[in-house]
Amino acid sequence: MFKTIKESVSGEIVEKKSKFIANVFYVETVEEAENKIKEVSRKYFDSKHNCYAFSIYTENGLINRFSDNR
């Protein structure tokens, strides 16, 4: 059984003068996920890293993608 995201949320912590921001979104397609990644990248254009991960279940199986943006 798969678990899914119920609602979009965000949070942040500061550790040793570095700010870490997390955003969680529900998406149904790879295109939606890529659009959200672009949206977040534009919003935090001055960040040094924009890491992401997503999993989407399709009729052909599970699609997983991730990047640590280094």
Secondary structure, DSSP 8 states (H G I E B T S, - for coil): ------S-EEEEEEETTEEEEEEE---SSHHHHHHHHHHHHHHTTT-S---EEEEEEETTEEEEEEE---
